[in-house]
């Protein structure tokens, strides 16, 4: 059962329980820099990353 009317209250409760989390609308800047030489490989991600090659 969906209850969209409780969304704001749930966000408030979650913010109280874990205040170090930024609000959902916050933008976080991530800068990645890497160098590879020869046959080296670089894998970078700002969040989850799944490598499936063998």
PDB file with one MODEL, atoms N, CA, C and O in Angstrom:
MODEL        1
ATOM      1  N   UNK A   1       0.854  -1.182   0.000  1.00  0.00           N
ATOM      2  CA  UNK A   1       0.000   0.000   0.000  1.00  0.00           C
ATOM      3  C   UNK A   1       0.897   1.242   0.000  1.00  0.00           C
ATOM      4  O   UNK A   1       1.729   1.400   0.894  1.00  0.00           O
ATOM      5  N   UNK A   2       0.741   2.098  -0.966  1.00  0.00           N
ATOM      6  CA  UNK A   2       1.515   3.339  -1.055  1.00  0.00           C
ATOM      7  C   UNK A   2       0.858   4.414  -0.196  1.00  0.00           C
ATOM      8  O   UNK A   2      -0.360   4.586  -0.209  1.00  0.00           O
ATOM      9  N   UNK A   3       1.696   5.131   0.551  1.00  0.00           N
ATOM     10  CA  UNK A   3       1.182   6.216   1.399  1.00  0.00           C
ATOM     11  C   UNK A   3       2.079   7.436   1.232  1.00  0.00           C
ATOM     12  O   UNK A   3       2.897   7.727   2.105  1.00  0.00           O
ATOM     13  N   UNK A   4       1.935   8.156   0.112  1.00  0.00           N
ATOM     14  CA  UNK A   4       2.812   9.299  -0.160  1.00  0.00           C
ATOM     15  C   UNK A   4       2.702  10.413   0.888  1.00  0.00           C
ATOM     16  O   UNK A   4       3.616  11.229   1.017  1.00  0.00           O
ATOM     17  N   UNK A   5       1.629  10.454   1.613  1.00  0.00           N
ATOM     18  CA  UNK A   5       1.453  11.519   2.614  1.00  0.00           C
ATOM     19  C   UNK A   5       2.414  11.387   3.797  1.00  0.00           C
ATOM     20  O   UNK A   5       2.592  12.346   4.547  1.00  0.00           O
ATOM     21  N   UNK A   6       3.027  10.239   3.976  1.00  0.00           N
ATOM     22  CA  UNK A   6       3.949  10.062   5.108  1.00  0.00           C
ATOM     23  C   UNK A   6       5.420  10.237   4.706  1.00  0.00           C
ATOM     24  O   UNK A   6       6.308  10.087   5.545  1.00  0.00           O
ATOM     25  N   UNK A   7       5.686  10.553   3.427  1.00  0.00           N
ATOM     26  CA  UNK A   7       7.061  10.661   2.933  1.00  0.00           C
ATOM     27  C   UNK A   7       7.865  11.723   3.681  1.00  0.00           C
ATOM     28  O   UNK A   7       8.995  11.449   4.085  1.00  0.00           O
ATOM     29  N   UNK A   8       7.326  12.917   3.878  1.00  0.00           N
ATOM     30  CA  UNK A   8       8.059  13.988   4.567  1.00  0.00           C
ATOM     31  C   UNK A   8       8.364  13.608   6.017  1.00  0.00           C
ATOM     32  O   UNK A   8       9.462  13.871   6.508  1.00  0.00           O
ATOM     33  N   UNK A   9       7.420  13.006   6.687  1.00  0.00           N
ATOM     34  CA  UNK A   9       7.639  12.591   8.074  1.00  0.00           C
ATOM     35  C   UNK A   9       8.722  11.514   8.148  1.00  0.00           C
ATOM     36  O   UNK A   9       9.562  11.543   9.047  1.00  0.00           O
ATOM     37  N   UNK A  10       8.707  10.586   7.232  1.00  0.00           N
ATOM     38  CA  UNK A  10       9.731   9.543   7.206  1.00  0.00           C
ATOM     39  C   UNK A  10      11.116  10.141   6.951  1.00  0.00           C
ATOM     40  O   UNK A  10      12.092   9.735   7.582  1.00  0.00           O
ATOM     41  N   UNK A  11      11.203  11.104   6.031  1.00  0.00           N
ATOM     42  CA  UNK A  11      12.493  11.783   5.788  1.00  0.00           C
ATOM     43  C   UNK A  11      12.990  12.488   7.052  1.00  0.00           C
ATOM     44  O   UNK A  11      14.182  12.440   7.356  1.00  0.00           O
ATOM     45  N   UNK A  12      12.095  13.137   7.785  1.00  0.00           N
ATOM     46  CA  UNK A  12      12.477  13.824   9.006  1.00  0.00           C
ATOM     47  C   UNK A  12      13.008  12.832  10.040  1.00  0.00           C
ATOM     48  O   UNK A  12      14.031  13.083  10.676  1.00  0.00           O
ATOM     49  N   UNK A  13      12.322  11.722  10.204  1.00  0.00           N
ATOM     50  CA  UNK A  13      12.757  10.700  11.168  1.00  0.00           C
ATOM     51  C   UNK A  13      14.112  10.134  10.772  1.00  0.00           C
ATOM     52  O   UNK A  13      14.990   9.982  11.621  1.00  0.00           O
ATOM     53  N   UNK A  14      14.293   9.820   9.498  1.00  0.00           N
ATOM     54  CA  UNK A  14      15.574   9.290   9.040  1.00  0.00           C
ATOM     55  C   UNK A  14      16.703  10.297   9.222  1.00  0.00           C
ATOM     56  O   UNK A  14      17.822   9.910   9.561  1.00  0.00           O
ATOM     57  N   UNK A  15      16.432  11.571   9.006  1.00  0.00           N
ATOM     58  CA  UNK A  15      17.448  12.604   9.207  1.00  0.00           C
ATOM     59  C   UNK A  15      17.848  12.700  10.676  1.00  0.00           C
ATOM     60  O   UNK A  15      19.015  12.947  10.979  1.00  0.00           O
ATOM     61  N   UNK A  16      16.911  12.510  11.584  1.00  0.00           N
ATOM     62  CA  UNK A  16      17.227  12.507  13.016  1.00  0.00           C
ATOM     63  C   UNK A  16      18.104  11.316  13.384  1.00  0.00           C
ATOM     64  O   UNK A  16      19.025  11.445  14.189  1.00  0.00           O
ATOM     65  N   UNK A  17      17.818  10.163  12.797  1.00  0.00           N
ATOM     66  CA  UNK A  17      18.559   8.951  13.117  1.00  0.00           C
ATOM     67  C   UNK A  17      19.959   8.943  12.518  1.00  0.00           C
ATOM     68  O   UNK A  17      20.870   8.345  13.091  1.00  0.00           O
ATOM     69  N   UNK A  18      20.142   9.587  11.391  1.00  0.00           N
ATOM     70  CA  UNK A  18      21.427   9.590  10.712  1.00  0.00           C
ATOM     71  C   UNK A  18      21.689  10.985  10.138  1.00  0.00           C
ATOM     72  O   UNK A  18      21.598  11.171   8.925  1.00  0.00           O
ATOM     73  N   UNK A  19      22.012  11.962  10.980  1.00  0.00           N
ATOM     74  CA  UNK A  19      22.113  13.355  10.538  1.00  0.00           C
ATOM     75  C   UNK A  19      23.284  13.634   9.597  1.00  0.00           C
ATOM     76  O   UNK A  19      23.278  14.662   8.920  1.00  0.00           O
ATOM     77  N   UNK A  20      24.295  12.751   9.528  1.00  0.00           N
ATOM     78  CA  UNK A  20      25.421  13.048   8.650  1.00  0.00           C
ATOM     79  C   UNK A  20      25.105  12.807   7.178  1.00  0.00           C
ATOM     80  O   UNK A  20      25.891  13.200   6.317  1.00  0.00           O
ATOM     81  N   UNK A  21      23.987  12.176   6.869  1.00  0.00           N
ATOM     82  CA  UNK A  21      23.601  11.999   5.482  1.00  0.00           C
ATOM     83  C   UNK A  21      23.088  13.316   4.921  1.00  0.00           C
ATOM     84  O   UNK A  21      22.291  13.992   5.570  1.00  0.00           O
ATOM     85  N   UNK A  22      23.533  13.693   3.721  1.00  0.00           N
ATOM     86  CA  UNK A  22      23.018  14.927   3.120  1.00  0.00           C
ATOM     87  C   UNK A  22      21.581  14.721   2.664  1.00  0.00           C
ATOM     88  O   UNK A  22      21.176  13.592   2.388  1.00  0.00           O
ATOM     89  N   UNK A  23      20.810  15.795   2.581  1.00  0.00           N
ATOM     90  CA  UNK A  23      19.444  15.675   2.073  1.00  0.00           C
ATOM     91  C   UNK A  23      19.453  15.075   0.665  1.00  0.00           C
ATOM     92  O   UNK A  23      20.448  15.193  -0.050  1.00  0.00           O
ATOM     93  N   UNK A  24      18.374  14.446   0.271  1.00  0.00           N
ATOM     94  CA  UNK A  24      18.301  13.752  -1.011  1.00  0.00           C
ATOM     95  C   UNK A  24      18.551  14.677  -2.194  1.00  0.00           C
ATOM     96  O   UNK A  24      19.052  14.227  -3.225  1.00  0.00           O
ATOM     97  N   UNK A  25      18.219  15.945  -2.072  1.00  0.00           N
ATOM     98  CA  UNK A  25      18.384  16.881  -3.185  1.00  0.00           C
ATOM     99  C   UNK A  25      19.774  17.508  -3.233  1.00  0.00           C
ATOM    100  O   UNK A  25      20.038  18.340  -4.100  1.00  0.00           O
ATOM    101  N   UNK A  26      20.659  17.131  -2.331  1.00  0.00           N
ATOM    102  CA  UNK A  26      22.006  17.690  -2.296  1.00  0.00           C
ATOM    103  C   UNK A  26      22.866  17.081  -3.400  1.00  0.00           C
ATOM    104  O   UNK A  26      22.828  15.876  -3.648  1.00  0.00           O
ATOM    105  N   UNK A  27      23.637  17.938  -4.049  1.00  0.00           N
ATOM    106  CA  UNK A  27      24.567  17.478  -5.081  1.00  0.00           C
ATOM    107  C   UNK A  27      25.947  17.359  -4.456  1.00  0.00           C
ATOM    108  O   UNK A  27      26.405  18.270  -3.766  1.00  0.00           O
ATOM    109  N   UNK A  28      26.601  16.243  -4.699  1.00  0.00           N
ATOM    110  CA  UNK A  28      27.942  16.020  -4.190  1.00  0.00           C
ATOM    111  C   UNK A  28      28.883  15.963  -5.386  1.00  0.00           C
ATOM    112  O   UNK A  28      28.652  15.210  -6.332  1.00  0.00           O
ATOM    113  N   UNK A  29      29.939  16.759  -5.337  1.00  0.00           N
ATOM    114  CA  UNK A  29      30.893  16.781  -6.432  1.00  0.00           C
ATOM    115  C   UNK A  29      31.955  15.716  -6.205  1.00  0.00           C
ATOM    116  O   UNK A  29      32.521  15.613  -5.117  1.00  0.00           O
ATOM    117  N   UNK A  30      32.218  14.931  -7.229  1.00  0.00           N
ATOM    118  CA  UNK A  30      33.241  13.895  -7.166  1.00  0.00           C
ATOM    119  C   UNK A  30      34.208  14.137  -8.311  1.00  0.00           C
ATOM    120  O   UNK A  30      33.795  14.253  -9.465  1.00  0.00           O
ATOM    121  N   UNK A  31      35.496  14.214  -7.994  1.00  0.00           N
ATOM    122  CA  UNK A  31      36.516  14.380  -9.025  1.00  0.00           C
ATOM    123  C   UNK A  31      37.445  13.184  -8.971  1.00  0.00           C
ATOM    124  O   UNK A  31      37.979  12.837  -7.917  1.00  0.00           O
ATOM    125  N   UNK A  32      37.622  12.572 -10.099  1.00  0.00           N
ATOM    126  CA  UNK A  32      38.484  11.406 -10.183  1.00  0.00           C
ATOM    127  C   UNK A  32      39.593  11.695 -11.192  1.00  0.00           C
ATOM    128  O   UNK A  32      39.364  12.322 -12.226  1.00  0.00           O
ATOM    129  N   UNK A  33      40.792  11.228 -10.874  1.00  0.00           N
ATOM    130  CA  UNK A  33      41.915  11.390 -11.790  1.00  0.00           C
ATOM    131  C   UNK A  33      42.734  10.108 -11.727  1.00  0.00           C
ATOM    132  O   UNK A  33      42.986   9.568 -10.650  1.00  0.00           O
ATOM    133  N   UNK A  34      43.139   9.636 -12.882  1.00  0.00           N
ATOM    134  CA  UNK A  34      43.925   8.413 -12.912  1.00  0.00           C
ATOM    135  C   UNK A  34      44.835   8.416 -14.129  1.00  0.00           C
ATOM    136  O   UNK A  34      44.548   9.065 -15.135  1.00  0.00           O
ATOM    137  N   UNK A  35      45.912   7.698 -14.023  1.00  0.00           N
ATOM    138  CA  UNK A  35      46.826   7.511 -15.147  1.00  0.00           C
ATOM    139  C   UNK A  35      47.187   6.039 -15.224  1.00  0.00           C
ATOM    140  O   UNK A  35      47.375   5.375 -14.204  1.00  0.00           O
ATOM    141  N   UNK A  36      47.278   5.548 -16.430  1.00  0.00           N
ATOM    142  CA  UNK A  36      47.719   4.175 -16.648  1.00  0.00           C
ATOM    143  C   UNK A  36      48.727   4.184 -17.784  1.00  0.00           C
ATOM    144  O   UNK A  36      48.641   5.000 -18.701  1.00  0.00           O
ATOM    145  N   UNK A  37      49.667   3.282 -17.713  1.00  0.00           N
ATOM    146  CA  UNK A  37      50.641   3.184 -18.796  1.00  0.00           C
ATOM    147  C   UNK A  37      50.793   1.725 -19.188  1.00  0.00           C
ATOM    148  O   UNK A  37      50.394   0.817 -18.459  1.00  0.00           O
ATOM    149  N   UNK A  38      51.385   1.527 -20.367  1.00  0.00           N
ATOM    150  CA  UNK A  38      51.541   0.165 -20.850  1.00  0.00           C
ATOM    151  C   UNK A  38      50.185  -0.477 -21.045  1.00  0.00           C
ATOM    152  O   UNK A  38      49.308   0.103 -21.683  1.00  0.00           O
ATOM    153  N   UNK A  39      50.007  -1.658 -20.507  1.00  0.00           N
ATOM    154  CA  UNK A  39      48.705  -2.327 -20.624  1.00  0.00           C
ATOM    155  C   UNK A  39      47.904  -2.207 -19.328  1.00  0.00           C
ATOM    156  O   UNK A  39      47.018  -3.017 -19.058  1.00  0.00           O
ATOM    157  N   UNK A  40      48.232  -1.171 -18.517  1.00  0.00           N
ATOM    158  CA  UNK A  40      47.505  -0.953 -17.269  1.00  0.00           C
ATOM    159  C   UNK A  40      46.075  -0.533 -17.529  1.00  0.00           C
ATOM    160  O   UNK A  40      45.760   0.008 -18.589  1.00  0.00           O
ATOM    161  N   UNK A  41      45.223  -0.780 -16.573  1.00  0.00           N
ATOM    162  CA  UNK A  41      43.803  -0.415 -16.676  1.00  0.00           C
ATOM    163  C   UNK A  41      43.416   0.448 -15.488  1.00  0.00           C
ATOM    164  O   UNK A  41      43.987   0.332 -14.404  1.00  0.00           O
ATOM    165  N   UNK A  42      42.458   1.297 -15.706  1.00  0.00           N
ATOM    166  CA  UNK A  42      41.944   2.163 -14.651  1.00  0.00           C
ATOM    167  C   UNK A  42      40.442   1.974 -14.583  1.00  0.00           C
ATOM    168  O   UNK A  42      39.755   2.036 -15.603  1.00  0.00           O
ATOM    169  N   UNK A  43      39.935   1.747 -13.394  1.00  0.00           N
ATOM    170  CA  UNK A  43      38.499   1.625 -13.165  1.00  0.00           C
ATOM    171  C   UNK A  43      38.122   2.668 -12.119  1.00  0.00           C
ATOM    172  O   UNK A  43      38.646   2.646 -11.006  1.00  0.00           O
ATOM    173  N   UNK A  44      37.235   3.564 -12.461  1.00  0.00           N
ATOM    174  CA  UNK A  44      36.820   4.601 -11.528  1.00  0.00           C
ATOM    175  C   UNK A  44      35.303   4.703 -11.520  1.00  0.00           C
ATOM    176  O   UNK A  44      34.636   4.454 -12.525  1.00  0.00           O
ATOM    177  N   UNK A  45      34.779   5.075 -10.364  1.00  0.00           N
ATOM    178  CA  UNK A  45      33.334   5.263 -10.254  1.00  0.00           C
ATOM    179  C   UNK A  45      33.047   6.216  -9.106  1.00  0.00           C
ATOM    180  O   UNK A  45      33.760   6.229  -8.103  1.00  0.00           O
ATOM    181  N   UNK A  46      32.017   7.000  -9.257  1.00  0.00           N
ATOM    182  CA  UNK A  46      31.579   7.887  -8.199  1.00  0.00           C
ATOM    183  C   UNK A  46      30.681   7.182  -7.191  1.00  0.00           C
ATOM    184  O   UNK A  46      30.435   7.703  -6.102  1.00  0.00           O
ATOM    185  N   UNK A  47      30.200   6.019  -7.546  1.00  0.00           N
ATOM    186  CA  UNK A  47      29.372   5.190  -6.663  1.00  0.00           C
ATOM    187  C   UNK A  47      29.690   3.737  -6.914  1.00  0.00           C
ATOM    188  O   UNK A  47      30.857   3.364  -7.032  1.00  0.00           O
ATOM    189  N   UNK A  48      28.667   2.918  -6.995  1.00  0.00           N
ATOM    190  CA  UNK A  48      28.866   1.480  -7.171  1.00  0.00           C
ATOM    191  C   UNK A  48      29.540   1.186  -8.504  1.00  0.00           C
ATOM    192  O   UNK A  48      29.317   1.867  -9.504  1.00  0.00           O
ATOM    193  N   UNK A  49      30.361   0.161  -8.484  1.00  0.00           N
ATOM    194  CA  UNK A  49      31.016  -0.272  -9.712  1.00  0.00           C
ATOM    195  C   UNK A  49      31.093  -1.791  -9.714  1.00  0.00           C
ATOM    196  O   UNK A  49      31.450  -2.410  -8.712  1.00  0.00           O
ATOM    197  N   UNK A  50      30.757  -2.373 -10.838  1.00  0.00           N
ATOM    198  CA  UNK A  50      30.793  -3.836 -10.955  1.00  0.00           C
ATOM    199  C   UNK A  50      31.642  -4.178 -12.170  1.00  0.00           C
ATOM    200  O   UNK A  50      31.309  -3.793 -13.291  1.00  0.00           O
ATOM    201  N   UNK A  51      32.734  -4.896 -11.954  1.00  0.00           N
ATOM    202  CA  UNK A  51      33.619  -5.302 -13.030  1.00  0.00           C
ATOM    203  C   UNK A  51      33.316  -6.770 -13.326  1.00  0.00           C
ATOM    204  O   UNK A  51      33.377  -7.609 -12.427  1.00  0.00           O
ATOM    205  N   UNK A  52      32.993  -7.081 -14.571  1.00  0.00           N
ATOM    206  CA  UNK A  52      32.628  -8.456 -14.907  1.00  0.00           C
ATOM    207  C   UNK A  52      33.605  -9.112 -15.867  1.00  0.00           C
ATOM    208  O   UNK A  52      33.404 -10.269 -16.234  1.00  0.00           O
ATOM    209  N   UNK A  53      34.650  -8.422 -16.287  1.00  0.00           N
ATOM    210  CA  UNK A  53      35.593  -9.045 -17.217  1.00  0.00           C
ATOM    211  C   UNK A  53      36.440 -10.079 -16.505  1.00  0.00           C
ATOM    212  O   UNK A  53      36.589 -10.035 -15.284  1.00  0.00           O
ATOM    213  N   UNK A  54      36.983 -10.992 -17.251  1.00  0.00           N
ATOM    214  CA  UNK A  54      37.851 -12.035 -16.673  1.00  0.00           C
ATOM    215  C   UNK A  54      39.218 -11.971 -17.275  1.00  0.00           C
ATOM    216  O   UNK A  54      40.087 -12.766 -16.918  1.00  0.00           O
TER     217      UNK A  54
ENDMDL
END
